[in-house]
Amino acid sequence: MKQIMKFLMLTLLAISFPAFADMQQDVADVQHAWAQANYDTTKDQQEKVFEELVKQSQAAVEAYPEHAEPKVWAAIVLSTQAGVVGGFGALGKVKEARKLLEEAEKIDADVLDGSVYTSLGSLYYQVPGWPIGFGNDDKAEQYLQKALLVNPEGIDPNYFYGDFMLEEGKPQMAVKYLEKAMDAPARPKRPLADEGRKREIAAKLYKAKAQIN
């Protein structure tokens, strides 16, 4: 009986591993395409590029509905697209992004080094508050602090917490976290994203230090 159970488990693993590998590759493809769209595409082309990237990321969500990773990246794509297109249409996109992140949180809250928390935190402080949107600084801080607990040395959680501190009028705290973000370990598979993020960090650091001086 034990041998039969062991055989069944090994068979299930053999079947599930290729599907998991396919999911990881699809997510990696979205990550790379997002970095290109966000950091290496001209402003006049971004709207069109993000339209296609939304379709690509949503296809990954539909292909792997039980996994958190595609939902997180579909949410990141939607929220970035919202910033590109602006206007009233942006609110619907960030609401859908929040929904996807909340679904991902239920599946695996710590997935992708706390990206669920980082992304929700960034939405809550960047989206306008009531009556226009769902922005909430208290929720933003709670989520961003959770992200830092999961990934204390990461570039993204430190960047977004530093940016949040800057928005809150706390430039000295902002500098602390932005400098930590600047010194964060490189992500070997995401050089373009790291390069683009560091340009954003440098701009925020300049602004924070100017406020201190």
QUICORTA-V135788 format. One record per residue. RES is the residue in one letter. SS is DSSP state (a for helix, b for strand, c for the rest). PHI is phi in radians with two decimals (* if undefined). Layout:
RES|SS|PHI + RES|SS|PHI
This chain:
M|c|* + K|a|-1.09 + Q|a|-1.16 + I|a|-1.13 + M|a|-1.09 + K|a|-1.10 + F|a|-1.10 + L|a|-1.11 + M|a|-1.14 + L|a|-1.14 + T|a|-1.14 + L|a|-1.09 + L|a|-1.12 + A|a|-1.11 + I|a|-1.31 + S|a|-1.37 + F|a|-1.08 + P|a|-1.03 + A|a|-1.11 + F|a|-1.15 + A|a|-1.12 + D|a|-1.10 + M|a|-1.08 + Q|a|-1.05 + Q|a|-1.17 + D|a|-1.10 + V|a|-1.15 + A|a|-1.07 + D|a|-1.12 + V|a|-1.14 + Q|a|-0.97 + H|a|-1.14 + A|a|-1.13 + W|a|-1.10 + A|a|-1.06 + Q|a|-1.12 + A|a|-1.16 + N|a|-1.42 + Y|a|-1.98 + D|c|-2.31 + T|c|-2.28 + T|c|-1.14 + K|a|-0.99 + D|a|-1.26 + Q|a|-1.80 + Q|a|-1.08 + E|a|-1.04 + K|a|-1.13 + V|a|-1.10 + F|a|-1.22 + E|a|-1.02 + E|a|-1.23 + L|a|-1.20 + V|a|-1.04 + K|a|-1.08 + Q|a|-1.10 + S|a|-1.23 + Q|a|-1.22 + A|a|-1.10 + A|a|-1.17 + V|a|-1.07 + E|a|-1.19 + A|a|-1.30 + Y|c|-2.30 + P|c|-1.15 + E|c|-1.60 + H|c|-1.84 + A|a|-1.41 + E|a|-1.00 + P|a|-1.10 + K|a|-1.13 + V|a|-1.07 + W|a|-1.30 + A|a|-1.11 + A|a|-1.16 + I|a|-1.09 + V|a|-1.10 + L|a|-1.09 + S|a|-1.19 + T|a|-1.20 + Q|a|-1.03 + A|a|-1.02 + G|a|-1.19 + V|a|-1.28 + V|a|-1.46 + G|c|1.11 + G|c|1.25 + F|c|-1.16 + G|a|-1.13 + A|a|-1.15 + L|a|-1.11 + G|a|-1.09 + K|a|-1.20 + V|a|-1.26 + K|a|-1.16 + E|a|-1.16 + A|a|-1.09 + R|a|-1.07 + K|a|-1.04 + L|a|-1.11 + L|a|-1.18 + E|a|-1.16 + E|a|-1.15 + A|a|-1.11 + E|a|-1.05 + K|a|-1.22 + I|a|-1.42 + D|a|-2.80 + A|c|-1.11 + D|c|-1.64 + V|a|-1.04 + L|a|0.93 + D|a|0.98 + G|a|1.41 + S|a|-1.11 + V|a|-1.05 + Y|a|-1.15 + T|a|-1.04 + S|a|-1.22 + L|a|-1.12 + G|a|-1.04 + S|a|-1.16 + L|a|-1.10 + Y|a|-1.16 + Y|a|-1.70 + Q|a|-1.64 + V|c|-1.40 + P|c|-1.02 + G|b|-1.42 + W|c|-1.06 + P|c|-1.63 + I|c|-1.43 + G|c|-2.37 + F|c|-1.89 + G|b|-0.92 + N|c|-2.75 + D|a|-1.16 + D|a|-1.12 + K|a|-1.14 + A|a|-1.01 + E|a|-1.15 + Q|a|-1.07 + Y|a|-1.20 + L|a|-1.17 + Q|a|-1.21 + K|a|-1.09 + A|a|-1.06 + L|a|-1.19 + L|a|-1.18 + V|a|-1.28 + N|c|-2.40 + P|c|-1.12 + E|c|-1.75 + G|c|-1.24 + I|a|-1.19 + D|a|-1.24 + P|a|-1.07 + N|a|-1.24 + Y|a|-1.08 + F|a|-1.21 + Y|a|-1.20 + G|a|-1.09 + D|a|-1.13 + F|a|-1.09 + M|a|-1.06 + L|a|-1.13 + E|a|-1.12 + E|c|-1.46 + G|c|1.36 + K|c|-2.15 + P|a|-1.11 + Q|a|-1.17 + M|a|-1.14 + A|a|-1.05 + V|a|-1.05 + K|a|-0.98 + Y|a|-1.38 + L|a|-1.18 + E|a|-1.16 + K|a|-1.16 + A|a|-1.12 + M|a|-1.10 + D|c|-1.64 + A|c|-1.11 + P|c|-1.03 + A|c|-1.17 + R|c|-1.79 + P|c|-0.96 + K|c|-1.55 + R|c|-2.35 + P|a|-1.11 + L|a|-1.15 + A|a|-1.12 + D|a|-1.11 + E|a|-1.09 + G|a|-1.14 + R|a|-1.11 + K|a|-1.18 + R|a|-1.14 + E|a|-1.15 + I|a|-1.07 + A|a|-1.04 + A|a|-1.14 + K|a|-1.20 + L|a|-1.08 + Y|a|-1.05 + K|a|-1.14 + A|a|-1.14 + K|a|-1.18 + A|a|-1.12 + Q|a|-1.22 + I|a|-1.22 + N|c|-1.35
